[in-house]
Structure formats: C-alpha cells, structure tokens
Amino acid sequence: VERSRGLGDVYKRQHHLHGYPSGLLAIAELLQARESVFHIPIICTGAEVLDSASRRIISESFNAEVFDLYATREVGNIAWECTQHDGMHINDDAVIVELLDERGEEVPEGEQGEVVVTYLDALDYPFIRYKVGDRAVRLPGTCSCGVSFSRLKGIMGRSDERIRLPSGEWISGMVFQELRTAPWISAFRIVQEDLESIRLQVVPKTALKPGELESLVSRASELVLGKLKVIPEVLNKLDYDDSGKMRAVICRLPEENTSEG
C-alpha cells in the first residue's frame, strides 16, 4: 500500500525527524540534486556540530524549522535550542555545566572553554566535573522566550577538532565550515598530522572546473594564517566514523604537541 502511494505521500505524514547533521545534509543534498522537497516541519540535529551552511540546506530541502540539541550518552540531555534560535538553553535543573580553560578555571562569557559537566542523578554513580571533550561558548543574559536557564552560544567542536599552528595557537575547527559554502563541494575534511601542514580532503559533486580547487586551497591557507602548508586531496568519498558521524576536522598531532600546559 505504501509503495503504491509513493514515497512523497509517506513523508507528508511525518512531523518530526531527528538525526546527525552529516546524515541529514547528505539526504538534503540528494533532494536538491533531484529538485525535490520533503516537508517535515521539525528537524532536530545532534551528536555533531551543526554549522550555518548545513542548517540552511537542511531547512530548505525539508521545508523545516531546525533545532539543535546537545547531549551525551553519559549524562543525557545537556542543552537545547528554542524557537528563538538564540543559543542553547542549558538544563540547569539537571546538570551543572562549566566552561574551563587549560588551568581548570572558568572562562569569561563569550570565550571558548572545555565543557565540564556535573550530573548527580545517574542511577549507577554520579558524574562529577566530567570532561565531555567538547568546547563551547557561554552567552550572557537570558533568552527572550522567557526561559531563565543559562545558555550556550553553541558547541564549537571537539577538543581534537582544532588545528594547531607552529606558534602553539589553536584554531577552532568551526572556522573551516565556510569552505562548505563552495557550491561544488559535496564533503570536505581537514586532517593535521604535523605542525607543518594540513591535508584538505575534498569530495566534489561534479568534475572540477579550472581554478576551483586552487581557490579552495588558497582560502584554507588564509584560515590558517598562512602558517601551514595546505595539501589538497580529491577523493570519491569520505568515510564515516564507526559511530556514524562525519568529522570535518581531525587533529592527529602526537601527544607532546597537543598538550596545553
């Protein structure tokens, strides 16, 4: 019966969809290529960083309002986005969230810090100042929606999803998300394995036109302040992690180069 009605009719009855941003983006881009739209009013994303370009494409392809959620397997739901889309409300009634610097001290509002969570309601044992491995920025004030919970500006990525310059300065992996706006890119990944270079892995949608790859390499070089050599690699596909996630930035520096003491 469902087969005779067609896939579009099945999707018309769906009101909510929850998934990884990378998986939803892959479906959204397929819909764009077919000049189709599936109307699903509410889409919730989680488990990966949702960048603005991916949000726009997912929203347009599903004709949906997109809400980003932040949670971990260990402590459950941590923060969520409301209809104002002005940051993410922390579940202050369930968890204590700290954003700490390398010395273990709270960073000022507006600055990026490591997410540390205290969760006392676990059935087996409490999590006290648990380092989640993510980095985030706290927003000042309260949201206009009326909820008084404190807010995160957003999740900036994993601690190992940053690029390190020879000077020791770190660059957030989020700055590279603008590379996704190049219309010919299907997927990309930045990989760092030494303090001299990064590999820019790119999967094009169609055959590359003259100058497209060179322009992307030039922009990537600007994003690392010209301090690292950018080595392009054109691939047919990028592999997902075992968890099903697609990491856009991977830092594989030896431990001695990643310590921040």
Secondary structure, 3 states (H helix, E strand, C coil): CHHHHCHHHHHHCCCEEEECHHHHHHHHHHHHHCCCCCCCCEEEECCCCCCHHHHHHHHHHHCCEEEEEEEECCCEEEEECCCCCCCEEECCCCCEEEEECCCCCECCCCCEEEEEEEECCCCCCCEEEEEEEEEEEEECCCCCCCCCCCEEEEEEEECCCEEECCCCCEEEHHHHHHHHHCCCEEEEEEEECCCCEEEEEEEECCCCCCCHHHHHHHHHHHHCCCCCEEEEEECCCCCCCCCCCCCCEEECCCHHHHCCC
